[in-house]
Each structure stands twice: as structure tokens, then as C-alpha cells.
Amino acid sequence: MRDPFLIIKTTRVTEKSTALSEKHNQYTFKVAVDATKQEIKYAVKSLFKKDVVSVNTLQVGGKVKRERTAHFGKRPDWKKAIVTLKAGEKIELV
């Protein structure tokens, strides 16, 4: 297995992810694009010492942005993981 710090990049703290953590005990992370569900589960277990029930992943496409000139650019694509923890466990993010 790879280093957990290379798999999980950051936590996503948004209104939607906060509602998920309060209602369904799910936490959202920005992960490496080539990370698998098993690697993400292992990384959360080793970093936070919590039991993971399931992992859902999705690819997020980068936005196309335009500069003040006619040149177009694109933000990079990234991968999001929604991790469901065992009942009664929580991760303190702040």
C-alpha cells in the first residue's frame, strides 16, 4: 500500500459535506486521481484510526477558465471520496 499522505490530499469542508457528516456520518476528502477505494479505506483507517463502512468515489472535471485575453485554460481534474464511518465514530476536522 502507498503512503496514506499521498492518497488523501485534503478534506472538503463545504455546506454539503458538513450536512453529510451530521446526518449520515459521511466525510468528504480530495484524494489522488489514481487512488482506489481500498487504498482510500486503508488511508482513513491508518490516519484517523476509525472504522470505515464504505467508500464512494467520483471524478470531478476541472472548469474551463478564460483569461482577459482570448486564451482559454483549464483547471485540473480531481477525485472526490465520500467515506462512511461506523455508527458512533466521528472525525474532528476543526
C-alpha positions as a Markdown table, in Angstrom:
| # | Residue | x | y | z |
|---|---|---|---|---|
| 1 | Met | 0.0 | 0.0 | 0.0 |
| 2 | Arg | 1.1 | 3.5 | -0.7 |
| 3 | Asp | 1.7 | 6.2 | 1.9 |
| 4 | Pro | -1.7 | 7.5 | 3.3 |
| 5 | Phe | -0.5 | 11.1 | 3.0 |
| 6 | Leu | -0.1 | 10.6 | -0.8 |
| 7 | Ile | -3.6 | 9.2 | -1.1 |
| 8 | Ile | -5.6 | 11.7 | 0.9 |
| 9 | Lys | -4.7 | 15.3 | -0.1 |
| 10 | Thr | -7.2 | 17.4 | 1.8 |
| 11 | Thr | -10.6 | 17.4 | 3.5 |
| 12 | Arg | -13.5 | 19.1 | 1.8 |
| 13 | Val | -15.3 | 21.4 | 4.2 |
| 14 | Thr | -18.4 | 22.8 | 2.5 |
| 15 | Glu | -22.0 | 23.2 | 3.4 |
| 16 | Lys | -22.9 | 19.9 | 1.7 |
| 17 | Ser | -20.1 | 17.9 | 3.3 |
| 18 | Thr | -21.0 | 19.3 | 6.7 |
| 19 | Ala | -24.6 | 18.3 | 6.3 |
| 20 | Leu | -23.4 | 14.8 | 5.2 |
| 21 | Ser | -21.2 | 14.4 | 8.3 |
| 22 | Glu | -24.0 | 15.5 | 10.7 |
| 23 | Lys | -26.8 | 13.4 | 9.2 |
| 24 | His | -25.2 | 10.3 | 7.7 |
| 25 | Asn | -21.7 | 10.2 | 9.3 |
| 26 | Gln | -20.0 | 10.7 | 6.0 |
| 27 | Tyr | -16.9 | 12.7 | 5.4 |
| 28 | Thr | -15.6 | 14.1 | 2.1 |
| 29 | Phe | -11.9 | 14.1 | 1.0 |
| 30 | Lys | -10.0 | 15.2 | -2.0 |
| 31 | Val | -7.8 | 12.2 | -3.0 |
| 32 | Ala | -5.3 | 11.2 | -5.6 |
| 33 | Val | -6.7 | 10.6 | -9.0 |
| 34 | Asp | -5.4 | 7.1 | -9.3 |
| 35 | Ala | -6.4 | 6.0 | -5.7 |
| 36 | Thr | -8.7 | 3.0 | -5.4 |
| 37 | Lys | -11.5 | 2.5 | -2.9 |
| 38 | Gln | -9.4 | 0.0 | -0.9 |
| 39 | Glu | -6.4 | 2.4 | -0.7 |
| 40 | Ile | -8.7 | 5.2 | 0.5 |
| 41 | Lys | -10.2 | 3.0 | 3.1 |
| 42 | Tyr | -6.8 | 1.9 | 4.3 |
| 43 | Ala | -5.6 | 5.6 | 4.4 |
| 44 | Val | -8.6 | 6.7 | 6.5 |
| 45 | Lys | -8.1 | 3.8 | 8.9 |
| 46 | Ser | -4.4 | 4.5 | 9.4 |
| 47 | Leu | -4.6 | 8.3 | 9.6 |
| 48 | Phe | -7.7 | 8.8 | 11.7 |
| 49 | Lys | -7.9 | 5.3 | 13.5 |
| 50 | Lys | -11.6 | 4.9 | 12.5 |
| 51 | Asp | -13.6 | 2.0 | 11.1 |
| 52 | Val | -14.8 | 2.6 | 7.5 |
| 53 | Val | -18.1 | 1.1 | 6.4 |
| 54 | Ser | -18.0 | 2.2 | 2.7 |
| 55 | Val | -16.2 | 4.5 | 0.3 |
| 56 | Asn | -17.8 | 6.2 | -2.7 |
| 57 | Thr | -15.7 | 8.0 | -5.3 |
| 58 | Leu | -16.4 | 10.3 | -8.2 |
| 59 | Gln | -14.3 | 12.1 | -10.8 |
| 60 | Val | -14.7 | 15.9 | -10.8 |
| 61 | Gly | -13.8 | 17.6 | -14.1 |
| 62 | Gly | -11.8 | 20.8 | -14.0 |
| 63 | Lys | -13.5 | 24.1 | -15.1 |
| 64 | Val | -12.6 | 25.8 | -18.3 |
| 65 | Lys | -11.5 | 29.3 | -17.5 |
| 66 | Arg | -10.8 | 32.2 | -19.7 |
| 67 | Glu | -8.2 | 35.0 | -19.1 |
| 68 | Arg | -8.9 | 38.6 | -20.1 |
| 69 | Thr | -7.4 | 37.8 | -23.5 |
| 70 | Ala | -8.8 | 35.2 | -25.9 |
| 71 | His | -6.7 | 32.4 | -24.3 |
| 72 | Phe | -8.5 | 29.6 | -22.6 |
| 73 | Gly | -7.2 | 27.4 | -19.8 |
| 74 | Lys | -8.5 | 24.5 | -17.7 |
| 75 | Arg | -8.3 | 23.7 | -14.1 |
| 76 | Pro | -7.0 | 20.2 | -13.3 |
| 77 | Asp | -9.4 | 17.3 | -12.9 |
| 78 | Trp | -9.5 | 15.7 | -9.4 |
| 79 | Lys | -11.2 | 12.9 | -7.5 |
| 80 | Lys | -13.5 | 13.1 | -4.5 |
| 81 | Ala | -14.1 | 10.4 | -2.0 |
| 82 | Ile | -17.1 | 10.2 | 0.4 |
| 83 | Val | -16.3 | 8.0 | 3.3 |
| 84 | Thr | -18.9 | 6.5 | 5.6 |
| 85 | Leu | -17.8 | 5.7 | 9.1 |
| 86 | Lys | -19.1 | 3.1 | 11.6 |
| 87 | Ala | -22.0 | 4.4 | 13.7 |
| 88 | Gly | -20.9 | 6.3 | 16.8 |
| 89 | Glu | -17.5 | 7.3 | 15.3 |
| 90 | Lys | -16.6 | 10.8 | 14.1 |
| 91 | Ile | -13.6 | 12.7 | 12.8 |
| 92 | Glu | -12.8 | 16.1 | 14.3 |
| 93 | Leu | -11.8 | 18.3 | 11.4 |
| 94 | Val | -11.6 | 21.7 | 13.1 |
